[in-house]
Amino acid sequence: MNRTGPAGGSRFLFDSFDPNTARIEAHERVSEERWAALDYRLGHIEAALERLERRLWLMVFGVAAFLLAQGAEAVVMAALVR
């Protein structure tokens, strides 16, 4: 019989337990989950920033439209007074 055991058997029945390898594998799994959570949170932050940017541009265009309307009204009033 070889060290890997019969086909379909558990590796834990034939291999000795190595706590350092298990600790490293657990650390890798935890690190992967942390990166996944970080990516998830960054996705939400990016979406919020995009919404904020749209709102700011809408406000800028609103102020510009208001100023243009005020300028047009001043031009019309000046033309009517003459």
N, CA, C and O of each residue as an XYZ file, in Angstrom:
328
protein
N       0.854     -1.178      0.000
C       0.000      0.000      0.000
C       0.900      1.241      0.000
O       1.910      1.283      0.702
N       0.523      2.249     -0.792
C       1.327      3.469     -0.863
C       0.933      4.440      0.249
O      -0.033      4.197      0.972
N       1.677      5.537      0.388
C       1.458      6.487      1.485
C       0.184      7.315      1.318
O      -0.362      7.829      2.294
N      -0.283      7.439      0.080
C      -1.470      8.257     -0.136
C      -2.736      7.494      0.163
O      -3.801      8.106      0.241
N      -2.674      6.201      0.333
C      -3.849      5.419      0.685
C      -4.623      4.982     -0.537
O      -4.286      5.352     -1.662
N      -5.653      4.201     -0.320
C      -6.473      3.735     -1.439
C      -7.269      4.887     -2.040
O      -7.475      5.920     -1.403
N      -7.710      4.687     -3.276
C      -8.492      5.722     -3.964
C      -9.771      5.996     -3.192
O     -10.465      5.067     -2.779
N     -10.079      7.258     -3.002
C     -11.305      7.640     -2.316
C     -11.157      7.707     -0.807
O     -12.096      8.113     -0.124
N     -10.005      7.321     -0.263
C      -9.806      7.369      1.179
C      -9.432      8.757      1.638
O      -9.103      9.631      0.836
N      -9.487      8.942      2.923
C      -9.140     10.233      3.491
C      -7.633     10.358      3.638
O      -6.964      9.402      4.029
N      -7.105     11.511      3.332
C      -5.670     11.721      3.472
C      -5.264     11.762      4.934
O      -4.099     11.534      5.258
N      -6.204     12.046      5.816
C      -5.904     12.137      7.235
C      -5.699     10.762      7.870
O      -5.117     10.667      8.951
N      -6.167      9.694      7.216
C      -5.957      8.349      7.740
C      -4.533      7.873      7.512
O      -4.034      7.027      8.255
N      -3.873      8.411      6.488
C      -2.573      7.903      6.107
C      -1.447      8.913      6.287
O      -0.295      8.513      6.454
N      -1.740     10.191      6.259
C      -0.714     11.216      6.435
C      -0.682     11.661      7.887
O      -1.715     11.707      8.555
N       0.482     11.981      8.360
C       0.581     12.493      9.716
C       0.086     13.941      9.730
O       0.170     14.646      8.725
N      -0.421     14.366     10.863
C      -0.950     15.724     10.992
C       0.201     16.689     11.200
O       1.042     16.494     12.077
N       0.227     17.719     10.394
C       1.265     18.742     10.511
C       0.588     20.044     10.954
O      -0.078     20.697     10.152
N       0.755     20.420     12.216
C       0.052     21.616     12.704
C       0.495     22.896     11.997
O      -0.305     23.818     11.838
N       1.742     22.964     11.576
C       2.196     24.178     10.894
C       1.508     24.338      9.548
O       1.106     25.442      9.181
N       1.371     23.240      8.811
C       0.681     23.311      7.519
C      -0.786     23.673      7.717
O      -1.340     24.481      6.973
N      -1.408     23.069      8.727
C      -2.812     23.378      9.006
C      -2.969     24.846      9.386
O      -3.928     25.491      8.963
N      -2.052     25.377     10.172
C      -2.116     26.777     10.586
C      -1.966     27.695      9.374
O      -2.671     28.698      9.261
N      -1.052     27.353      8.472
C      -0.837     28.165      7.268
C      -2.065     28.120      6.377
O      -2.485     29.153      5.855
N      -2.656     26.930      6.192
C      -3.859     26.815      5.367
C      -5.015     27.617      5.968
O      -5.752     28.289      5.246
N      -5.169     27.543      7.291
C      -6.230     28.314      7.947
C      -5.983     29.806      7.784
O      -6.917     30.572      7.546
N      -4.733     30.218      7.911
C      -4.403     31.628      7.738
C      -4.700     32.082      6.309
O      -5.202     33.187      6.101
N      -4.397     31.242      5.334
C      -4.689     31.583      3.937
C      -6.191     31.716      3.706
O      -6.632     32.625      3.001
N      -6.978     30.818      4.293
C      -8.437     30.911      4.125
C      -8.978     32.181      4.772
O      -9.838     32.856      4.206
N      -8.468     32.504      5.967
C      -8.916     33.729      6.646
C      -8.521     34.953      5.827
O      -9.309     35.888      5.686
N      -7.306     34.949      5.288
C      -6.849     36.079      4.471
C      -7.713     36.246      3.231
O      -8.058     37.368      2.860
N      -8.065     35.135      2.588
C      -8.934     35.215      1.404
C     -10.297     35.786      1.755
O     -10.842     36.592      1.001
N     -10.859     35.377      2.896
C     -12.156     35.915      3.316
C     -12.054     37.405      3.634
O     -12.968     38.172      3.330
N     -10.958     37.805      4.238
C     -10.784     39.231      4.542
C     -10.676     40.054      3.262
O     -11.249     41.140      3.174
N      -9.941     39.540      2.263
C      -9.836     40.254      0.988
C     -11.194     40.338      0.315
O     -11.543     41.371     -0.257
N     -11.976     39.243      0.381
C     -13.309     39.256     -0.220
C     -14.193     40.301      0.472
O     -14.925     41.033     -0.193
N     -14.125     40.367      1.789
C     -14.910     41.358      2.526
C     -14.447     42.769      2.194
O     -15.266     43.679      2.066
N     -13.149     42.952      2.055
C     -12.621     44.270      1.697
C     -13.084     44.688      0.305
O     -13.468     45.839      0.098
N     -13.049     43.755     -0.654
C     -13.542     44.060     -1.997
C     -15.021     44.417     -1.977
O     -15.456     45.327     -2.683
N     -15.786     43.703     -1.169
C     -17.223     43.976     -1.054
C     -17.461     45.388     -0.514
O     -18.264     46.146     -1.057
N     -16.752     45.726      0.560
C     -16.921     47.063      1.148
C     -16.441     48.156      0.205
O     -17.071     49.210      0.106
N     -15.330     47.915     -0.489
C     -14.843     48.917     -1.445
C     -15.826     49.114     -2.590
O     -15.977     50.228     -3.091
N     -16.491     48.051     -3.009
C     -17.518     48.180     -4.039
C     -18.647     49.090     -3.593
O     -19.134     49.911     -4.369
N     -19.068     48.943     -2.328
C     -20.128     49.814     -1.811
C     -19.652     51.260     -1.687
O     -20.408     52.190     -1.967
N     -18.417     51.446     -1.276
C     -17.880     52.812     -1.166
C     -17.795     53.460     -2.542
O     -18.136     54.634     -2.694
N     -17.342     52.707     -3.548
C     -17.263     53.254     -4.901
C     -18.644     53.625     -5.430
O     -18.800     54.663     -6.074
N     -19.646     52.788     -5.166
C     -21.008     53.099     -5.606
C     -21.519     54.365     -4.922
O     -22.164     55.196     -5.562
N     -21.239     54.516     -3.641
C     -21.668     55.719     -2.926
C     -20.961     56.957     -3.471
O     -21.581     58.013     -3.599
N     -19.684     56.842     -3.791
C     -18.962     57.978     -4.360
C     -19.506     58.354     -5.735
O     -19.577     59.537     -6.067
N     -19.889     57.367     -6.533
C     -20.473     57.676     -7.840
C     -21.796     58.411     -7.686
O     -22.068     59.364     -8.417
N     -22.627     57.968     -6.729
C     -23.895     58.671     -6.486
C     -23.645     60.100     -6.027
O     -24.323     61.030     -6.464
N     -22.665     60.268     -5.138
C     -22.329     61.607     -4.652
C     -21.834     62.484     -5.792
O     -22.198     63.657     -5.872
N     -21.005     61.927     -6.677
C     -20.493     62.692     -7.810
C     -21.631     63.133     -8.734
O     -21.648     64.266     -9.217
N     -22.574     62.228     -8.972
C     -23.729     62.615     -9.810
C     -24.519     63.750     -9.170
O     -24.944     64.681     -9.855
N     -24.715     63.672     -7.867
C     -25.462     64.730     -7.178
C     -24.720     66.057     -7.238
O     -25.337     67.107     -7.418
N     -23.407     66.018     -7.089
C     -22.634     67.260     -7.161
C     -22.712     67.876     -8.547
O     -22.878     69.089     -8.674
N     -22.593     67.050     -9.604
C     -22.696     67.591    -10.955
C     -24.091     68.155    -11.209
O     -24.228     69.185    -11.869
N     -25.121     67.498    -10.696
C     -26.477     68.016    -10.848
C     -26.605     69.374    -10.167
O     -27.258     70.273    -10.695
N     -25.988     69.527     -9.002
C     -26.025     70.807     -8.305
C     -25.261     71.878     -9.094
O     -25.717     73.018     -9.192
N     -24.106     71.516     -9.654
C     -23.330     72.477    -10.441
C     -24.125     72.936    -11.655
O     -24.178     74.128    -11.956
N     -24.745     71.980    -12.356
C     -25.542     72.353    -13.532
C     -26.775     73.161    -13.140
O     -27.198     74.048    -13.882
N     -27.349     72.860    -11.984
C     -28.497     73.645    -11.513
C     -28.109     75.083    -11.230
O     -28.836     76.004    -11.603
N     -26.978     75.292    -10.579
C     -26.508     76.655    -10.298
C     -26.187     77.383    -11.596
O     -26.512     78.561    -11.750
N     -25.543     76.676    -12.537
C     -25.225     77.299    -13.826
C     -26.499     77.685    -14.567
O     -26.568     78.760    -15.162
N     -27.511     76.813    -14.535
C     -28.781     77.122    -15.198
C     -29.455     78.311    -14.532
O     -30.020     79.164    -15.217
N     -29.405     78.378    -13.208
C     -29.990     79.511    -12.499
C     -29.298     80.812    -12.887
O     -29.960     81.818    -13.141
N     -27.957     80.795    -12.935
C     -27.225     82.009    -13.301
C     -27.506     82.417    -14.742
O     -27.638     83.607    -15.028
N     -27.601     81.452    -15.652
C     -27.936     81.773    -17.043
C     -29.343     82.349    -17.149
O     -29.586     83.272    -17.926
N     -30.267     81.800    -16.367
C     -31.636     82.325    -16.383
C     -31.667     83.753    -15.847
O     -32.379     84.600    -16.386
N     -30.904     84.024    -14.795
C     -30.848     85.379    -14.261
C     -30.234     86.338    -15.280
O     -30.700     87.467    -15.436
N     -29.190     85.888    -15.969
C     -28.568     86.731    -17.004
C     -29.519     86.977    -18.161
O     -29.596     88.094    -18.673
N     -30.242     85.952    -18.578
C     -31.209     86.127    -19.666
C     -32.326     87.071    -19.249
O     -32.776     87.893    -20.047
N     -32.774     86.958    -18.006
C     -33.814     87.853    -17.524
C     -33.308     89.301    -17.499
O     -34.050     90.220    -17.845
N     -32.072     89.504    -17.098
C     -31.505     90.862    -17.081
C     -31.413     91.422    -18.488
O     -31.686     92.603    -18.700
N     -31.031     90.590    -19.458
C     -30.938     91.050    -20.848
C     -32.310     91.417    -21.372
O     -32.464     92.435    -22.046
N     -33.318     90.593    -21.069
C     -34.689     90.864    -21.536
C     -35.225     92.136    -20.903
O     -35.849     92.951    -21.583
N     -34.994     92.315    -19.627
C     -35.465     93.534    -18.957
C     -34.769     94.776    -19.512
O     -35.403     95.820    -19.664
N     -33.480     94.675    -19.814
C     -32.759     95.806    -20.379
C     -33.278     96.120    -21.783
O     -33.332     97.286    -22.174
N     -33.657     95.097    -22.538
C     -34.171     95.318    -23.883
C     -35.565     95.937    -23.825
O     -35.914     96.736    -24.694
N     -36.362     95.589    -22.830
C     -37.724     96.146    -22.723
C     -37.704     97.587    -22.232
O     -38.597     98.361    -22.575
N     -36.727     97.955    -21.453
C     -36.667     99.326    -20.916
C     -36.327    100.289    -22.027
O     -36.815    101.418    -22.006
N     -35.534     99.916    -22.975
C     -35.135    100.825    -24.047
C     -36.268    101.106    -24.910
O     -36.137    101.855    -25.878
